[in-house]
């Protein structure tokens, strides 16, 4: 499940692109910053795994 996320991280993005995303989200008061929306399902599954352990 997490291999897709790892593959995406390997490809990366420029620091400039990341900064634009982060500062735009902060200006919009959105502090959950998902820099790679194509991985939302992976993030959701990982979050569910964390919650299920509580």
Backbone as CSV, one residue per row, in Angstrom:
resi,resn,N_x,N_y,N_z,CA_x,CA_y,CA_z,C_x,C_y,C_z
1,UNK,0.811,-1.195,0.000,0.000,0.000,0.000,0.853,1.257,0.000
2,UNK,1.905,1.284,0.757,2.728,2.479,0.887,3.784,2.590,-0.207
3,UNK,3.930,1.565,-1.041,4.956,1.614,-2.082,4.652,2.694,-3.112
4,UNK,3.376,2.931,-3.393,3.010,3.995,-4.329,3.439,5.352,-3.814
5,UNK,3.294,5.562,-2.542,3.719,6.814,-1.932,5.235,6.949,-2.007
6,UNK,5.941,5.893,-1.706,7.408,5.917,-1.759,7.904,6.206,-3.165
7,UNK,7.260,5.613,-4.162,7.652,5.861,-5.548,7.461,7.332,-5.914
8,UNK,6.354,7.918,-5.465,6.097,9.320,-5.743,7.094,10.240,-5.082
9,UNK,7.505,9.886,-3.893,8.485,10.705,-3.176,9.836,10.661,-3.877
10,UNK,10.189,9.513,-4.419,11.469,9.386,-5.127,11.558,10.353,-6.296
11,UNK,10.441,10.525,-7.008,10.432,11.430,-8.147,10.534,12.875,-7.698
12,UNK,9.919,13.193,-6.584,10.026,14.499,-5.965,9.483,15.658,-6.777
13,UNK,9.651,16.831,-6.225,9.289,18.074,-6.883,10.327,19.104,-6.471
14,UNK,10.351,20.198,-7.167,11.346,21.212,-6.817,10.950,21.894,-5.517
15,UNK,11.927,22.440,-4.843,11.636,23.162,-3.604,10.774,24.383,-3.891
16,UNK,10.945,24.967,-5.055,10.131,26.127,-5.427,8.663,25.740,-5.573
17,UNK,8.397,24.608,-6.232,7.022,24.142,-6.389,6.399,23.818,-5.031
18,UNK,7.169,23.196,-4.171,6.682,22.871,-2.832,6.367,24.141,-2.054
19,UNK,7.243,25.131,-2.129,7.029,26.391,-1.412,5.743,27.075,-1.864
20,UNK,5.474,27.071,-3.161,4.251,27.688,-3.679,3.026,26.999,-3.080
21,UNK,3.022,25.685,-3.086,1.899,24.929,-2.534,1.718,25.246,-1.053
22,UNK,2.794,25.181,-0.294,2.723,25.386,1.150,2.237,26.794,1.490
23,UNK,2.824,27.810,0.877,2.426,29.176,1.198,0.985,29.465,0.772
24,UNK,0.547,28.921,-0.357,-0.851,29.099,-0.761,-1.798,28.471,0.247
25,UNK,-1.476,27.276,0.718,-2.338,26.600,1.689,-2.357,27.347,3.023
26,UNK,-1.221,27.844,3.454,-1.170,28.602,4.703,-2.026,29.863,4.587
27,UNK,-1.928,30.555,3.464,-2.740,31.759,3.248,-4.230,31.433,3.288
28,UNK,-4.599,30.214,2.899,-5.997,29.781,2.891,-6.395,29.115,4.212
29,UNK,-5.500,29.187,5.216,-5.726,28.549,6.519,-5.990,27.051,6.393
30,UNK,-5.360,26.423,5.435,-5.455,24.980,5.253,-4.128,24.372,5.688
31,UNK,-4.132,23.768,6.859,-2.871,23.297,7.409,-2.619,21.809,7.205
32,UNK,-3.561,21.115,6.561,-3.304,19.756,6.096,-2.913,19.912,4.641
33,UNK,-1.631,19.864,4.381,-1.130,20.162,3.050,-0.746,18.861,2.351
34,UNK,-1.540,18.499,1.355,-1.262,17.307,0.559,-0.627,17.780,-0.744
35,UNK,0.670,17.632,-0.830,1.408,18.155,-1.979,1.225,17.307,-3.231
36,UNK,0.763,16.079,-3.060,0.559,15.169,-4.188,-0.859,14.605,-4.111
37,UNK,-1.847,15.338,-4.622,-3.243,14.896,-4.504,-3.503,13.504,-5.075
38,UNK,-2.664,13.054,-5.983,-2.874,11.717,-6.548,-2.672,10.616,-5.508
39,UNK,-2.148,10.973,-4.343,-1.930,9.988,-3.282,-2.954,10.090,-2.162
40,UNK,-4.071,10.782,-2.403,-5.072,10.956,-1.346,-5.553,9.608,-0.818
41,UNK,-5.775,8.638,-1.694,-6.218,7.319,-1.234,-5.171,6.657,-0.337
42,UNK,-3.906,6.838,-0.662,-2.833,6.280,0.167,-2.830,6.958,1.530
43,UNK,-2.942,8.293,1.534,-2.975,9.032,2.806,-4.177,8.597,3.648
44,UNK,-5.326,8.425,2.995,-6.534,8.026,3.713,-6.361,6.642,4.336
45,UNK,-5.798,5.718,3.580,-5.564,4.378,4.113,-4.588,4.389,5.272
46,UNK,-3.543,5.178,5.149,-2.555,5.270,6.222,-3.178,5.888,7.472
47,UNK,-3.987,6.929,7.279,-4.649,7.559,8.430,-5.589,6.590,9.103
48,UNK,-6.327,5.810,8.314,-7.240,4.817,8.888,-6.466,3.782,9.685
49,UNK,-5.330,3.347,9.176,-4.510,2.382,9.915,-4.095,2.960,11.267
50,UNK,-3.711,4.231,11.281,-3.321,4.866,12.547,-4.476,4.932,13.517
51,UNK,-5.636,5.345,13.034,-6.814,5.471,13.892,-7.250,4.111,14.405
52,UNK,-7.167,3.095,13.572,-7.581,1.746,13.977,-6.712,1.183,15.092
53,UNK,-5.524,1.710,15.276,-4.655,1.199,16.340,-4.980,1.809,17.702
54,UNK,-5.851,2.808,17.715,-6.200,3.466,18.995,-7.168,2.657,19.802
